[in-house]
Amino acid sequence: MANDPLSLTFAALADPTRRALLARLAEGEATVNELAEPFPISLQAVSRHLKVLERAGLISRGREAQWRPCRFETEPLERASDWIGRYREQWEDRFDRLDAVIRTMQDGRDEEKDHE
């Protein structure tokens, strides 16, 4: 697996449990125990998922006395969104051109029907 930030982000987001953990953290900080509560997996499994998210920079862990809250970090998602956005513009341009070709073809058919 590649270790560049974008690859780490997409690899972390590839798992539905990790996406659910991020969705929960988007609502606010939480401890590992709080994050693990709704999942039918072990606390160790949740911790492994959190390590993947942390390695990708999608979460950070604080230290407040004995409480170690996890926080959602948006920068990696912003980079991924920017990367996707560049391709979205290309796709939209291609769809616009395809739409124009289809309209031209439909207009040509409409003209043929008018001449019949």
BELQUI-V224420 format. One record per residue. N is the residue number from 1. RES is the residue in one letter. NEAR is the number of other C-alpha atoms within 8 Angstrom. D_CENTER is the distance of its C-alpha to the mean C-alpha in Angstrom with 2 decimals. Layout:
{{N:RES:NEAR:D_CENTER} {N:RES:NEAR:D_CENTER}}
//
This chain:
{{1:M:3:18.20} {2:A:5:17.73} {3:N:6:17.63} {4:D:6:16.30} {5:P:8:13.56} {6:L:9:11.04} {7:S:10:11.99} {8:L:12:11.83} {9:T:15:8.26} {10:F:9:7.27} {11:A:8:10.13} {12:A:11:9.24} {13:L:9:5.98} {14:A:8:8.46} {15:D:8:10.51} {16:P:7:10.67} {17:T:7:12.83} {18:R:13:10.63} {19:R:10:7.89} {20:A:8:11.16} {21:L:9:12.45} {22:L:11:9.81} {23:A:8:10.45} {24:R:9:14.06} {25:L:12:14.00} {26:A:8:12.64} {27:E:6:16.06} {28:G:8:17.95} {29:E:10:19.20} {30:A:10:20.27} {31:T:10:22.29} {32:V:12:21.54} {33:N:7:24.07} {34:E:7:22.50} {35:L:11:19.06} {36:A:11:20.85} {37:E:6:22.99} {38:P:5:21.18} {39:F:5:20.35} {40:P:4:23.07} {41:I:7:22.64} {42:S:7:24.61} {43:L:9:24.06} {44:Q:6:24.08} {45:A:8:21.21} {46:V:12:19.11} {47:S:9:20.32} {48:R:8:19.26} {49:H:10:15.64} {50:L:10:15.90} {51:K:8:17.45} {52:V:9:14.58} {53:L:13:12.23} {54:E:10:15.17} {55:R:8:15.80} {56:A:12:12.41} {57:G:11:13.31} {58:L:15:10.62} {59:I:13:13.70} {60:S:10:17.36} {61:R:8:20.43} {62:G:8:23.39} {63:R:8:26.96} {64:E:7:29.08} {65:A:5:32.26} {66:Q:5:31.41} {67:W:7:28.11} {68:R:11:25.00} {69:P:12:22.18} {70:C:13:18.53} {71:R:12:16.63} {72:F:12:13.02} {73:E:9:12.69} {74:T:7:10.65} {75:E:8:11.83} {76:P:13:9.52} {77:L:9:6.45} {78:E:8:9.28} {79:R:9:10.33} {80:A:11:7.33} {81:S:8:7.61} {82:D:8:11.29} {83:W:8:11.31} {84:I:8:9.80} {85:G:8:12.15} {86:R:8:15.07} {87:Y:8:14.83} {88:R:8:14.33} {89:E:8:17.67} {90:Q:8:19.31} {91:W:8:18.30} {92:E:8:19.57} {93:D:8:22.69} {94:R:8:23.35} {95:F:8:23.01} {96:D:8:25.33} {97:R:8:27.82} {98:L:8:27.71} {99:D:8:28.31} {100:A:8:31.25} {101:V:8:32.72} {102:I:8:32.52} {103:R:8:34.19} {104:T:8:36.88} {105:M:8:37.52} {106:Q:8:37.76} {107:D:8:40.08} {108:G:8:42.22} {109:R:8:42.53} {110:D:8:43.46} {111:E:8:46.16} {112:E:8:47.51} {113:K:7:47.86} {114:D:6:49.69} {115:H:5:52.18} {116:E:4:53.00}}
//
